[in-house]
Amino acid sequence: MYVQYQIPEGGDKHLPVVMVHGCCLSAKSYETTPDGRMGWNEYFLRKGRAVYLPDQVSLARSGFDATLYNEIRLGKRPAAEMPAIRTASHEIAWTLFPLRGPRMGTSPFANDQFPWSLSRNLENM
């Protein structure tokens, strides 16, 4: 598991802050904001708190144990032991995000200025 941490001088006087990200994200989302302002980790560091930013196992900067996959590939285990790999098509992913239209590639708002051509390009992949 990858864990980035910083402990400011005097940070041991307080309980540390551990920021655990949600599905499909990484702790990188706590380092800054989309418009470049400081993130939550810097905010708490400036308040004198130790901050830990873990990436969940098998996500983002954390690796995973490939032993099982390699053993199946080398014939040391039967292929039936291959675990399911989570995948999502562009259409399924479209329904999981909150800013979406009624179908892939369409805007949820009448006068939206978001470049939906990007999603139309995904449709053609």
Disulfide bonds with the S-S distance in Angstrom:
none
